[in-house]
């Protein structure tokens, strides 16, 4: 079984200026952008990324601790894995 885990990727985020804002990247992959507004910065992220308290986070699927599931997509009715 998998669960979502929030990982701090702040140290891996880079940015490039673009049209009055910045594009954000993790390992050269675009994750979102920041635009400068009169009421502060506006962040828009790709699915699976967020920003809180001046840190950037990525949400990833990780296997739950203690589970050692070896097979997935098993057909329980016919018994095939």
Secondary structure, 3 states (H helix, E strand, C coil): CEEEEEEECHHHEEEEEECCEEEEEECCEEEEEEEEECCEEEEEECCCEEEECCEEEEEEEEECCCCCCCCCCCECCCCEC
